[in-house]
Amino acid sequence: MSKHHSFEEKLKYMKLLDEGYPSRQLSREMKIVRSRLYIWRKRYIYYGEEGLRRKVAHHVTESEIASIKADLMGKVLPLKDICIKHDVSEAAIYSWCNTEGKQKRPMAKRNNKAALTELEELRARNEYLEAENALLKKVKALVEARDARRKGTGQKPSSN
């Protein structure tokens, strides 16, 4: 279960760390994952107290994405530091890198009968009938297999 920590709590934790309080002990006592403490610490060092405040998500421009990718390719900073520097999540960076060079696919068409051509309608109908036919063949094979098993054990087939 995730607990949202207030700005005051985060600031208190950072002050304790500044005073030399061990991060392992602090994470255990306050029931905070240590990696979360490290992220808060880096944000605190990089942005000061403002780095500990909750922020509203912002849209990242193409030029910012290019800058982030350049930092990544330069391998000057670790990924976590790049995330903190540019104020984005690791998941967003992975997403940008995985979609690089791929064209965005259009969303799936809805079954809008008015928009479909006659050929598209026939193809869709054919696909539906082929799937239905395959399903009926599987059901028939299962029924025959069941009847064969029952004949072998002396049971009478059901009327279904």
Beta strands, then each sheet from edge to edge (+ up, - down):
end
